[in-house]
Amino acid sequence: MKTRLWLTLCVSFAVLIAGGCPTDTPGGTPEPASPGASSGDTGAADDSSGTTGGTTDGSAGDADGTGDTTGGADATGDDPDDPPATLTDAQDQLAKMLATKQVRLNAVLGALSVIAEPDTIPSEQGVTQSGLCPVILAERQGDAVALQLDYGTGCQASQSAVGNYAGVVLVVVDEAAPNFTSTFTDIAVDGENYSGFVGPAVFQPQRESATLAGSITIDDEDTDATAEVAVTGDVTAVFDNQSGAITLTSGTVFFARDLDSYEVTISNVVCNSTANGNFVPQSGTITATALDGSTFSVTFSSTSPAQHQATASVDGGEAVTFDLE
Protein backbone atom coordinates (compact mmCIF):
# COMPACT_ATOMS: atom_id res chain seq x y z
CA MET A 1 0.00 0.00 0.00
CA LYS A 2 2.82 2.36 0.91
CA THR A 3 4.58 1.52 -2.34
CA ARG A 4 1.48 2.21 -4.42
CA LEU A 5 0.98 5.55 -2.73
CA TRP A 6 4.61 6.45 -3.34
CA LEU A 7 4.32 5.67 -7.06
CA THR A 8 1.12 7.70 -7.28
CA LEU A 9 2.80 10.73 -5.77
CA CYS A 10 5.76 10.29 -8.11
CA VAL A 11 3.54 10.29 -11.20
CA SER A 12 1.75 13.35 -9.97
CA PHE A 13 4.86 15.38 -9.57
CA ALA A 14 6.83 13.98 -12.57
CA VAL A 15 5.98 17.05 -14.62
CA LEU A 16 7.54 19.28 -12.01
CA ILE A 17 10.64 17.26 -11.25
CA ALA A 18 13.28 16.85 -14.02
CA GLY A 19 15.16 14.15 -12.21
CA GLY A 20 12.60 11.44 -12.95
CA CYS A 21 11.08 8.92 -10.65
CA PRO A 22 13.17 6.97 -8.14
CA THR A 23 12.99 3.23 -8.17
CA ASP A 24 11.82 1.01 -5.39
CA THR A 25 14.88 -0.66 -3.93
CA PRO A 26 14.82 -4.02 -2.23
CA GLY A 27 15.24 -2.33 1.15
CA GLY A 28 12.30 -0.13 0.45
CA THR A 29 14.43 3.01 0.49
CA PRO A 30 14.22 5.15 -2.64
CA GLU A 31 17.50 5.81 -4.51
CA PRO A 32 18.05 9.48 -5.36
CA ALA A 33 18.84 10.49 -8.92
CA SER A 34 22.50 11.24 -9.76
CA PRO A 35 23.38 14.93 -9.85
CA GLY A 36 23.93 16.27 -13.37
CA ALA A 37 22.38 13.20 -14.96
CA SER A 38 20.24 15.33 -17.20
CA SER A 39 23.37 16.58 -18.94
CA GLY A 40 24.49 13.15 -20.03
CA ASP A 41 27.55 11.09 -19.17
CA THR A 42 30.11 13.30 -20.90
CA GLY A 43 30.21 15.87 -18.13
CA ALA A 44 29.04 18.59 -20.51
CA ALA A 45 26.55 21.19 -19.34
CA ASP A 46 24.57 23.93 -20.97
CA ASP A 47 26.75 26.43 -19.14
CA SER A 48 29.16 27.56 -21.91
CA SER A 49 31.71 28.77 -19.39
CA GLY A 50 32.58 25.18 -18.59
CA THR A 51 32.29 25.71 -14.87
CA THR A 52 29.30 23.43 -14.27
CA GLY A 53 28.35 19.89 -15.10
CA GLY A 54 30.51 16.83 -14.83
CA THR A 55 30.19 13.51 -13.06
CA THR A 56 30.55 13.05 -9.34
CA ASP A 57 33.97 11.37 -9.69
CA GLY A 58 35.46 14.42 -11.39
CA SER A 59 36.34 12.52 -14.52
CA ALA A 60 34.67 15.11 -16.67
CA GLY A 61 33.89 18.75 -16.42
CA ASP A 62 36.21 21.75 -16.51
CA ALA A 63 37.46 23.70 -13.54
CA ASP A 64 39.64 26.19 -15.41
CA GLY A 65 36.83 28.25 -16.86
CA THR A 66 38.03 27.80 -20.45
CA GLY A 67 35.02 25.87 -21.61
CA ASP A 68 37.08 22.71 -22.17
CA THR A 69 34.90 19.70 -21.27
CA THR A 70 37.71 17.17 -21.33
CA GLY A 71 38.46 17.65 -17.65
CA GLY A 72 42.03 18.88 -18.36
CA ALA A 73 43.70 21.26 -15.95
CA ASP A 74 45.81 23.16 -18.56
CA ALA A 75 44.49 26.70 -18.61
CA THR A 76 46.61 27.63 -21.66
CA GLY A 77 44.64 25.61 -24.15
CA ASP A 78 47.90 24.54 -25.85
CA ASP A 79 47.78 21.29 -27.71
CA PRO A 80 50.90 19.20 -27.06
CA ASP A 81 50.42 17.73 -30.52
CA ASP A 82 50.76 21.14 -32.21
CA PRO A 83 53.38 21.05 -35.02
CA PRO A 84 56.73 22.76 -34.31
CA ALA A 85 57.31 26.36 -35.35
CA THR A 86 58.39 26.94 -38.94
CA LEU A 87 59.82 29.80 -40.95
CA THR A 88 57.91 31.44 -43.75
CA ASP A 89 59.54 31.38 -47.18
CA ALA A 90 60.59 35.01 -46.73
CA GLN A 91 62.07 34.31 -43.28
CA ASP A 92 63.92 31.24 -44.57
CA GLN A 93 65.45 33.30 -47.39
CA LEU A 94 66.47 36.03 -44.95
CA ALA A 95 68.07 33.49 -42.63
CA LYS A 96 70.05 31.98 -45.51
CA MET A 97 71.20 35.40 -46.68
CA LEU A 98 72.40 36.48 -43.23
CA ALA A 99 74.28 33.23 -42.68
CA THR A 100 75.86 33.33 -46.14
CA LYS A 101 77.09 36.90 -45.70
CA GLN A 102 78.62 35.95 -42.35
CA VAL A 103 80.43 33.00 -43.92
CA ARG A 104 81.83 35.23 -46.66
CA LEU A 105 82.91 37.86 -44.17
CA ASN A 106 84.79 35.11 -42.32
CA ALA A 107 86.42 33.99 -45.56
CA VAL A 108 87.74 37.47 -46.37
CA LEU A 109 89.19 37.80 -42.87
CA GLY A 110 90.75 34.38 -43.39
CA ALA A 111 92.74 35.78 -46.30
CA LEU A 112 94.37 38.19 -43.85
CA SER A 113 95.17 35.60 -41.21
CA VAL A 114 98.52 34.85 -42.86
CA ILE A 115 99.88 38.13 -41.47
CA ALA A 116 98.53 37.58 -37.95
CA GLU A 117 101.94 36.33 -36.78
CA PRO A 118 104.64 38.98 -36.33
CA ASP A 119 107.25 36.88 -38.17
CA THR A 120 105.23 37.29 -41.36
CA ILE A 121 105.89 41.03 -41.51
CA PRO A 122 109.44 41.41 -42.79
CA SER A 123 112.18 43.45 -41.25
CA GLU A 124 113.72 43.96 -44.68
CA GLN A 125 112.46 44.43 -48.20
CA GLY A 126 111.98 41.48 -50.50
CA VAL A 127 110.22 38.15 -50.73
CA THR A 128 109.45 36.85 -47.25
CA GLN A 129 107.69 33.65 -48.28
CA SER A 130 108.44 31.84 -51.51
CA GLY A 131 106.94 28.56 -52.61
CA LEU A 132 104.21 28.80 -50.00
CA CYS A 133 100.63 30.01 -50.26
CA PRO A 134 100.51 32.92 -50.56
CA VAL A 135 103.80 34.30 -51.83
CA ILE A 136 104.39 37.47 -49.80
CA LEU A 137 106.25 40.39 -51.37
CA ALA A 138 107.29 43.24 -49.07
CA GLU A 139 108.42 46.81 -49.54
CA ARG A 140 109.47 48.67 -46.42
CA GLN A 141 109.77 52.43 -45.95
CA GLY A 142 110.61 53.20 -42.33
CA ASP A 143 107.77 52.02 -40.14
CA ALA A 144 105.49 51.48 -43.11
CA VAL A 145 105.42 48.10 -44.83
CA ALA A 146 103.56 47.38 -48.03
CA LEU A 147 102.72 43.69 -48.43
CA GLN A 148 101.44 41.87 -51.47
CA LEU A 149 99.77 38.56 -50.67
CA ASP A 150 99.81 36.72 -53.97
CA TYR A 151 97.64 33.61 -54.05
CA GLY A 152 98.20 33.17 -57.79
CA THR A 153 95.55 31.31 -59.74
CA GLY A 154 94.59 29.25 -56.73
CA CYS A 155 96.24 27.59 -53.76
CA GLN A 156 95.51 26.32 -50.28
CA ALA A 157 96.51 28.83 -47.63
CA SER A 158 99.50 27.46 -45.72
CA GLN A 159 98.82 29.46 -42.58
CA SER A 160 95.95 29.19 -40.08
CA ALA A 161 93.04 29.74 -42.48
CA VAL A 162 92.29 26.82 -44.77
CA GLY A 163 90.64 27.73 -48.04
CA ASN A 164 91.24 27.78 -51.76
CA TYR A 165 92.32 31.34 -52.46
CA ALA A 166 93.16 33.05 -55.76
CA GLY A 167 94.18 36.60 -56.54
CA VAL A 168 96.13 39.33 -54.78
CA VAL A 169 95.55 41.13 -51.48
CA LEU A 170 97.39 44.38 -50.85
CA VAL A 171 98.17 45.33 -47.26
CA VAL A 172 99.84 48.44 -45.85
CA VAL A 173 100.99 48.21 -42.23
CA ASP A 174 102.03 51.23 -40.22
CA GLU A 175 103.94 49.73 -37.33
CA ALA A 176 104.27 53.05 -35.51
CA ALA A 177 100.51 53.62 -35.26
CA PRO A 178 99.93 50.64 -35.31
CA ASN A 179 97.25 50.29 -37.95
CA PHE A 180 96.77 48.82 -41.34
CA THR A 181 94.67 48.97 -44.48
CA SER A 182 93.98 46.26 -46.99
CA THR A 183 92.62 46.34 -50.52
CA PHE A 184 91.51 43.35 -52.57
CA THR A 185 90.09 43.19 -56.07
CA ASP A 186 88.52 40.06 -57.52
CA ILE A 187 90.06 37.79 -54.94
CA ALA A 188 88.40 34.39 -55.02
CA VAL A 189 87.75 32.28 -51.92
CA ASP A 190 86.38 28.81 -52.55
CA GLY A 191 85.06 29.96 -55.90
CA GLU A 192 83.37 33.14 -54.64
CA ASN A 193 84.73 36.48 -55.87
CA TYR A 194 85.23 39.44 -53.56
CA SER A 195 86.34 43.03 -53.87
CA GLY A 196 86.64 45.62 -51.14
CA PHE A 197 88.90 46.95 -48.44
CA VAL A 198 89.59 46.69 -44.74
CA GLY A 199 90.61 49.64 -42.63
CA PRO A 200 91.66 51.89 -41.34
CA ALA A 201 91.98 49.34 -38.59
CA VAL A 202 94.09 48.70 -35.55
CA PHE A 203 96.01 45.50 -36.17
CA GLN A 204 98.46 44.11 -33.66
CA PRO A 205 100.14 40.84 -34.67
CA GLN A 206 101.40 38.85 -31.71
CA ARG A 207 102.88 35.43 -31.22
CA GLU A 208 99.73 33.74 -29.96
CA SER A 209 97.01 35.93 -31.39
CA ALA A 210 96.32 39.13 -33.28
CA THR A 211 93.44 41.56 -32.94
CA LEU A 212 91.94 43.56 -35.77
CA ALA A 213 89.47 46.33 -35.01
CA GLY A 214 88.17 48.63 -37.71
CA SER A 215 85.95 49.04 -40.73
CA ILE A 216 85.39 46.57 -43.52
CA THR A 217 83.66 46.84 -46.88
CA ILE A 218 83.03 43.85 -49.13
CA ASP A 219 81.31 43.51 -52.47
CA ASP A 220 80.90 39.76 -52.75
CA GLU A 221 79.60 40.05 -56.32
CA ASP A 222 76.58 37.84 -55.83
CA THR A 223 75.00 37.04 -59.14
CA ASP A 224 71.57 37.45 -57.51
CA ALA A 225 72.36 40.77 -55.81
CA THR A 226 72.00 44.21 -57.33
CA ALA A 227 73.37 46.07 -54.31
CA GLU A 228 76.74 47.68 -54.93
CA VAL A 229 78.01 46.91 -51.44
CA ALA A 230 77.22 43.57 -49.83
CA VAL A 231 78.85 44.01 -46.39
CA THR A 232 79.97 47.20 -44.70
CA GLY A 233 80.53 48.18 -41.08
CA ASP A 234 82.88 47.85 -38.12
CA VAL A 235 84.15 44.62 -36.60
CA THR A 236 86.56 43.40 -33.98
CA ALA A 237 88.22 40.10 -34.83
CA VAL A 238 90.75 38.00 -32.94
CA PHE A 239 93.01 35.62 -34.87
CA ASP A 240 94.19 32.66 -32.79
CA ASN A 241 97.54 31.65 -34.26
CA GLN A 242 97.59 28.41 -32.30
CA SER A 243 94.20 26.90 -33.18
CA GLY A 244 93.47 28.81 -36.39
CA ALA A 245 90.16 30.12 -35.04
CA ILE A 246 88.87 33.56 -35.96
CA THR A 247 86.51 35.13 -33.43
CA LEU A 248 84.42 38.16 -34.31
CA THR A 249 83.84 39.32 -30.77
CA SER A 250 81.62 42.21 -31.83
CA GLY A 251 80.53 44.17 -34.82
CA THR A 252 77.79 46.27 -36.36
CA VAL A 253 77.56 45.79 -40.10
CA PHE A 254 75.05 46.11 -42.88
CA PHE A 255 74.26 43.08 -45.04
CA ALA A 256 72.73 43.96 -48.39
CA ARG A 257 70.42 41.84 -50.51
CA ASP A 258 69.15 43.28 -53.77
CA LEU A 259 68.09 46.82 -52.83
CA ASP A 260 67.45 46.01 -49.18
CA SER A 261 69.98 46.54 -46.41
CA TYR A 262 69.84 44.97 -42.94
CA GLU A 263 71.65 46.25 -39.88
CA VAL A 264 73.31 43.27 -38.21
CA THR A 265 74.89 42.92 -34.78
CA ILE A 266 77.62 40.27 -34.51
CA SER A 267 78.24 38.63 -31.15
CA ASN A 268 81.09 36.18 -30.52
CA VAL A 269 80.94 34.46 -33.89
CA VAL A 270 83.72 31.85 -34.09
CA CYS A 271 84.89 30.05 -37.22
CA ASN A 272 87.82 27.66 -37.56
CA SER A 273 88.52 26.62 -41.12
CA THR A 274 91.60 24.70 -39.98
CA ALA A 275 89.50 22.35 -37.84
CA ASN A 276 86.27 22.38 -39.86
CA GLY A 277 87.42 22.76 -43.45
CA ASN A 278 85.12 25.73 -44.12
CA PHE A 279 84.26 29.17 -42.79
CA VAL A 280 80.82 28.29 -41.38
CA PRO A 281 80.72 29.53 -37.77
CA GLN A 282 80.80 26.97 -34.99
CA SER A 283 79.24 29.29 -32.41
CA GLY A 284 77.89 32.79 -31.97
CA THR A 285 74.84 34.81 -32.97
CA ILE A 286 74.04 37.48 -35.53
CA THR A 287 70.93 39.59 -35.02
CA ALA A 288 69.25 41.69 -37.68
CA THR A 289 66.36 44.10 -37.77
CA ALA A 290 64.02 42.85 -40.49
CA LEU A 291 62.19 45.18 -42.84
CA ASP A 292 58.95 44.69 -40.89
CA GLY A 293 60.68 45.84 -37.69
CA SER A 294 60.97 42.40 -36.12
CA THR A 295 64.19 41.15 -34.54
CA PHE A 296 65.66 38.22 -36.46
CA SER A 297 68.46 36.15 -34.93
CA VAL A 298 70.63 33.42 -36.45
CA THR A 299 72.59 31.24 -34.05
CA PHE A 300 75.37 28.83 -35.00
CA SER A 301 76.39 25.70 -33.10
CA SER A 302 79.21 23.15 -33.07
CA THR A 303 77.31 21.07 -35.65
CA SER A 304 76.83 23.96 -38.10
CA PRO A 305 80.11 23.52 -40.06
CA ALA A 306 79.47 19.82 -40.75
CA GLN A 307 75.70 19.84 -41.16
CA HIS A 308 75.45 23.30 -42.78
CA GLN A 309 72.56 24.19 -40.51
CA ALA A 310 71.80 26.91 -38.00
CA THR A 311 68.77 28.10 -36.07
CA ALA A 312 66.69 31.24 -36.53
CA SER A 313 64.20 32.92 -34.24
CA VAL A 314 61.88 35.89 -34.62
CA ASP A 315 61.49 38.35 -31.73
CA GLY A 316 63.06 35.87 -29.32
CA GLY A 317 60.57 33.14 -30.15
CA GLU A 318 61.12 29.44 -30.70
CA ALA A 319 64.34 28.57 -32.54
CA VAL A 320 63.80 26.91 -35.91
CA THR A 321 66.51 24.90 -37.69
CA PHE A 322 67.19 25.84 -41.32
CA ASP A 323 69.65 24.77 -44.02
CA LEU A 324 72.36 27.26 -44.91
CA GLU A 325 72.15 26.39 -48.59
Summary of the structure (lengths in Angstrom):
residues: 325
radius of gyration: 35.8
end to end distance: 90.9
largest distance: 130.2
contacts: 976
relative contact order: 0.11
helix: 16%
strand: 38%
